[in-house]
Amino acid sequence: PAKAGHGRAATTVVLGQGQQVTVVDPGPTRQVGRALQSTLQCQHSRVTGLINTHAHAEQVLANSAFAVPVASTQGTAQAMAKRCPDCKAAMVAELGARALQGTRIVLPQQGLQDGQILELGGRRWQVLDMPHAHTERDLVLWSPPEKIAIVGGLVDGRWPVLAQGSVLGWLRALSQLQTLSPDWLVGQHVVRGPGQVKPVVERQQRYLC
């Protein structure tokens, strides 16, 4: 949605099996969310829930495109309540009112706890709460049987941004992620498969160091 075709872009993950799907980090604007919704409808899929992994506007402002429950950790919901109005105003100033037309702030109503198990898309996912890392709170979805980690902004294949978090906390989160030894990693602008996860996490660690 940025004027130059990049910048305010984020990775969105769709977890689904059959007709019902859950969207993780739906995107930066209502228009982007509506476009995703149209694509899924063409595949005869219906969005039944949203998950916000952290409070950056690029991930959460598309919540308003979906009339479904939104879930996050309590820390992310609190950060969104505090920062989303300013973030939205900054995006309007940067991108113009047309890009943000119809976009409104929709805060998560469902709280997710560390260690909680979710049944999504035919898989069991464990919620991992990573405090003071990339942001105030970052959420990881971990599928132990298939060793899949959905990590939001914790691992970025382009340009890691530290705005509200902590370098040391982020490094701790990456160490915790390495301990899991995922075979598959889905992050921000990056997807890696077997044998490729360790190098991309180590690259992020070197950047932060």
N, C-alpha and C positions, 0 to 999 in steps of 0.2 A: 504493500500500500504506500510505500514511500515514493516521492517524486522521481527519484533516480532508480527506482525498481529494486531497492535493497534497503537495509537498515532496520526498519520496524518489521522484521520477519522472525517467525518463531517456528519451532518444530511442534506439530500436532500429531498425537498418536490416537488411533482409533482401535479400541479393543472390542471385538465382537465375534459372535458366533450365531449365524442365522440372521434373524431380522432385528434383533435388539443389540445396540452397541453403546459403549461408553466412550466419551471423548476426553482425552487427557490434554489439558492446555489448548482450548479451542481457538486461540488466536488474538489478534490485536484490535479488531473492530467488529461491529455487528455485521457489516457487509461481508467480511471474510467468513464469519460464522455462517451467514446465510448461504454463501457459495458452497461451503463444506456440506451443509445440510442438503442442498439441492443435489450434490454429487452422490451423497449417501442414499437419497430417495430414489435416484436412478438405479441404484443397486438393491432397491427394495429393503433398505435398512432404515431403522428408526432409532434416533438418539434417545436414550432413556435416562442418562445421567452424565454429569461433567465432573472432572477432577482437576483442581488447580494445584500444581506442584509447588509454586512459589508466587510471590506477589508482584512480579513485574508486569507492567501493563500489556506488553506484547503477548503475554500468555492468557490474560484473564478478561480483557475488555470485550471479547467476543461472547462472553457468558450471556449477554443480553440477546443473542440471536436464538437462544434455546429456552423454551418454557419447561425446563426440567430441573430436578434437584442438583445443586452444586455442592461438592464436598472438598474439604481441604483440612490441613491441621489447624488447630486453634491459633497458632502463631501466624500462619499465613493469612487467615481471616482477619486478625487484628491488624496486621501490616497493610492489608488491602483497605480496610476502613480508614486507616490513617493517611495513606499515600495516594490511593487511586484518584481522588479529585484533582490533586496537583498533577499527577501523571497524565490524566486525560486532558487537562488544560494545556499541558506542554505539547502533547501530540496534536491538538487542534492548532496550536500556534505554528508547529513545524509542518504539518501536512495539509492544513486547511480544513475548514468546517465540513466541506463536502465529503472528505475521506472518513470523517467521524460521524456522519449523519446517522441518526437513530441509535448511536452507541450510548449506552448508559451503564452505570456501575451496578452490577449484581453481585452481592457478597455471598460467599458460601453459607449455606444453612445447616449443612451436615458436618460434624466434626470427625476427623480421623485420628486415631491414636497409634502411637508407636507399637508395633507388634500385631496390630489388628490384621485379620485375614479377610480378604475380599474375594468373592467369586465373580470374575469378569471374563467374558469371552472364552468360556470353557476352561479357564485356568484359575488356580488359586494363587493370589498375590498377597505377599506380606508387606504391610506398610512400614517403612523405615523413616523415622523423623530425624533429619540432620540439622541441628541448630547452629546458628551463627557460622554459616558456610558461604555459599554463593550469595545468599540473602539472609534475612533474619531467621527464616525457616525454609528448609528444602525437603521435599518429599521424594522418596524413592519407592518404586513398586518392584518387588523382587519375587520372581517365580523360582523357588528352589529346584523343583523337579527338572525343569528345562534350562535352568541357570540363565534366565533372562532378567536384565536389570533395565528398568525405565527410569532415567536419572534426571530428567528435566534439564536445568541449566548447570548442573554440577560438572558436566563434561561438555565442552563447546568445541566444535570442529573449526570454528572461524576465529573469533576474537573474544576470549573470556573477559567478562565485565564484572568488576567488584564494586558495588555501589553501597549496599547496606549490610554486607556480611563481614567476614573476617578472614584474612589470609591464613592464619594458623588453623582456624576452624574449618576452612575449606580443605586444607591439607589433611586434617584429621578425617574428614568425610571421605576423601579419596583413598586414604589408607583403609578405612572401613570397607569401602567398595572393593578394594583389592583383596581383602580378606575373604570376601564372598566368592572370588574367582569366577565371575560370570563368563559364559561362553558367548552371550549376545548382549550388546549394550546399545541402548537407544538414548541419545542425548540431544543436545541442541546443535542442529546442523551436522549431526554425525550418527551413523549406524555402523556398527562393527560386529563381525561374526567370529567364529572360532579361530583362535590364534592371533586375532587382531586387536583384542580388547586391551591387553596389557600395555602394548606400545602407546596407544592413544591416551590411556590414563597416565602413564609415566610422562608423556609430553606435557600434559596439563600440570603435573606436579613440578616439572622443571620450570615451566612458565611462572608458576606462583612463587617458587623458590627464588 
